[in-house]
């Protein structure tokens, strides 16, 4: 006879595993230039979520203790610790978390705990998470072409590692005969996105060099003006006279 608990655990494990298996299959889409950046973005976002969970936990843990001390076992949504933790998480999502029941038990602490935790979690933490995800999206999407090229190269290397020696020799011969060097058509009048980016970078470098040259010229002009000032000349004259007098006394 099959164990019901074992069957339930097996079904739960399979339900969770199928999510990660599906996400794992998405790695083959990373080489596509239009979809690859979004798959790469998932790995970057996971790091941001870990940072967010650390900050969120700093507020979640003490508030969970406070809610359990005041309302634990006294309101329907907080009869057990797991229910209480999930109810507090629903406060972050501005969901129905049974405020009326907490208000009927202790109105002062209901206003204080719910209001402060709602402000810290929903306003502060959630907006910080949105800012982190927006920054990650912008950084990854700006380098979409480079990321796609790197993913394509990674897939080629993985395929090459699993080839047998005969196929590796055929692959090397093909590269040597047909792709070394690779002849492609080039038009001098053709304007591409890479040329536009190179032009922008060149202009930025020129502007920075102009700024450096202006700073150097300004320093040289300041030194010349300082040396040509009447006070400096008078000081040099006095120093020369004193030096001559000291030399005469020594003789």
C-alpha positions, 0 to 999 in steps of 0.5 A, spaced: 500 500 500 502 506 498 504 511 503 500 517 502 505 522 506 510 519 501 505 521 495 504 528 497 511 529 498 513 526 491 507 531 488 510 537 492 517 536 490 515 535 482 511 541 482 517 545 485 522 542 480 518 543 474 519 550 475 526 550 475 527 545 470 523 550 465 528 555 467 534 551 466 531 550 459 531 557 457 539 557 457 539 555 450 535 562 448 541 566 451 544 566 444 538 569 441 540 577 440 533 579 442 531 574 447 538 573 450 538 579 454 532 577 458 534 570 460 541 573 462 537 578 466 534 573 471 541 571 473 543 578 475 536 579 478 537 574 483 543 577 486 538 584 487 533 579 490 538 577 495 540 584 497 533 586 498 531 580 502 537 582 507 534 589 507 527 586 508 529 581 513 531 587 518 524 589 518 520 583 517 523 579 523 522 584 529 515 586 526 514 578 526 516 578 533 512 584 535 505 581 532 506 575 535 506 578 542 500 582 541 496 578 536 499 571 536 493 566 537 488 571 538 486 573 531 484 568 526 489 570 521 495 569 526 493 563 530 499 559 528 506 562 527 506 560 519 499 564 518 502 570 522 508 570 518 504 570 511 499 575 514 505 580 515 507 578 508 501 580 505 501 587 509 507 588 504 503 587 498 497 591 501 493 585 501 487 583 506 491 582 512 485 582 517 486 589 520 479 589 523 480 583 527 487 586 530 483 593 531 478 589 535 483 586 539 488 592 540 486 598 536 493 602 539 498 597 537 494 595 530 495 602 528 502 602 530 504 596 528 500 596 521 502 603 519 509 603 521 510 596 517 506 598 511 510 604 510 517 601 511 516 595 507 511 597 502 514 604 501 521 603 502 523 596 501 519 595 495 521 602 491 528 600 493 527 593 489 524 597 483 530 601 483 535 595 483 531 591 478 531 598 473 538 599 474 540 591 473 535 592 467 539 598 464 546 595 465 544 588 461 540 591 456 545 596 454 550 591 453 545 586 449 549 585 443 556 584 447 552 579 452 549 575 446 555 574 442 558 572 449 553 567 450 554 564 442 561 563 444 560 560 450 555 555 447 560 554 441 565 552 446 560 547 450 559 544 443 566 543 442 568 540 448 563 534 447 565 533 440 569 526 439 576 527 436 574 526 429 569 531 429 574 536 433 579 535 427 574 536 422 572 542 425 579 545 426 580 543 418 574 547 416 576 553 420 583 553 417 580 552 410 574 556 410 574 561 416 582 563 416 581 569 414 574 570 414 572 574 407 567 579 408 564 584 404 566 591 406 563 598 404 567 604 406 560 608 405 556 604 409 554 607 416 552 602 422 551 602 429 558 600 431 560 606 427 556 611 430 558 608 437 565 609 435 564 616 433 561 618 439 566 615 443 571 619 439 568 625 440 568 624 448 575 622 448 576 629 444 572 633 449 576 630 455 583 631 451 581 638 450 579 639 457 586 636 460 589 641 455 585 647 458 587 645 465 594 644 463 594 651 459 591 654 465 596 652 470 602 654 465 599 661 465 598 661 472 605 660 473 607 665 468 603 670 471 605 669 478 613 669 476 611 676 472 608 679 478 611 685 481 612 682 488 615 676 486 620 680 482 621 685 488 623 679 492 628 676 487 631 683 487 632 683 495 634 676 495 639 677 490 642 683 494 642 680 501 646 674 497 651 679 495 652 682 501 653 676 505 658 673 500 662 680 501 662 679 508 665 672 507 670 675 503 
